[in-house]
Amino acid sequence: MADEDGRRGVEIPTEELRPEVLRGLVEEFVTRDGTDYGAVERSLEEKIEAALAQLRSGEARVVFDPESESANIVLARDLAKP
């Protein structure tokens, strides 16, 4: 599977991650520079919960990039693109 930049990655099922690891990944993701949540300001906890809900629903996925040895959260629809 390729991510939005065309790089290959390995999807990691969230249930295989320890809860504290998943939360750390989500927290790092939602606090990145350039992350835009629209006109409504949300608390860190609200952002984390929203991202976790997207992961639980399958709308977003965790993908590990072996080249950079890092994990990212991507939208499932972006993974389906050729």
Phi, psi and omega per residue, in radians:
M1 nan 2.549 3.130
A2 -1.973 2.538 3.084
D3 -1.509 -2.990 -3.056
E4 -1.137 -0.290 3.095
D5 -1.689 0.081 3.124
G6 1.476 0.069 3.125
R7 -1.426 2.636 3.117
R8 -1.419 2.603 3.126
G9 -2.689 2.942 -3.141
V10 -2.018 2.137 3.111
E11 -1.263 2.331 3.133
I12 -1.957 2.011 3.085
P13 -1.062 2.302 -3.070
T14 -1.064 -0.510 -3.134
E15 -1.220 -0.223 3.085
E16 -1.527 -0.127 3.122
L17 -1.689 2.457 3.042
R18 -1.110 2.542 -3.092
P19 -0.923 -0.704 -3.116
E20 -1.235 -0.530 3.088
V21 -1.229 -0.795 3.117
L22 -1.068 -0.790 3.138
R23 -1.090 -0.720 3.107
G24 -1.087 -0.731 3.107
L25 -1.102 -0.795 -3.140
V26 -1.134 -0.755 -3.139
E27 -1.087 -0.750 3.104
E28 -1.092 -0.712 -3.134
F29 -1.097 -0.837 -3.053
V30 -1.314 -0.231 3.130
T31 -1.788 0.084 3.115
R32 -1.104 2.574 3.030
D33 -1.085 2.432 3.088
G34 1.561 -0.061 3.093
T35 -1.340 2.147 -3.050
D36 -1.965 2.227 3.138
Y37 -1.974 0.319 3.069
G38 1.543 -2.866 -3.037
A39 -1.321 -0.389 -3.090
V40 -1.592 2.163 3.107
E41 -1.352 2.317 3.138
R42 -2.148 2.648 3.114
S43 -1.270 2.846 3.106
L44 -1.003 -0.769 -3.123
E45 -1.094 -0.693 3.096
E46 -1.125 -0.697 3.109
K47 -1.130 -0.744 3.126
I48 -1.098 -0.822 -3.132
E49 -1.085 -0.686 3.124
A50 -1.128 -0.752 3.121
A51 -1.151 -0.732 3.101
L52 -1.085 -0.675 3.104
A53 -1.105 -0.693 3.104
Q54 -1.154 -0.638 3.092
L55 -1.192 -0.749 3.138
R56 -1.110 -0.640 -3.095
S57 -1.394 -0.242 -3.095
G58 1.578 -0.009 3.121
E59 -1.188 -0.524 3.092
A60 -2.196 2.724 -3.109
R61 -2.373 2.712 3.023
V62 -1.652 2.238 -3.139
V63 -2.216 2.278 3.094
F64 -1.729 2.274 3.102
D65 -1.791 1.860 -3.109
P66 -1.104 -0.497 -3.132
E67 -1.127 -0.814 -3.134
S68 -1.651 -0.100 -3.106
E69 0.949 0.794 3.140
S70 -2.404 2.757 3.105
A71 -1.925 2.648 3.136
N72 -2.480 2.791 3.040
I73 -1.870 2.186 -3.118
V74 -2.266 2.687 3.070
L75 -1.239 2.422 -3.129
A76 -1.030 -0.633 -3.121
R77 -1.124 -0.514 3.103
D78 -1.293 -0.466 3.107
L79 -1.270 -0.462 -3.100
A80 -1.378 -0.246 -3.116
K81 -1.267 2.468 3.135
P82 -1.209 nan nan
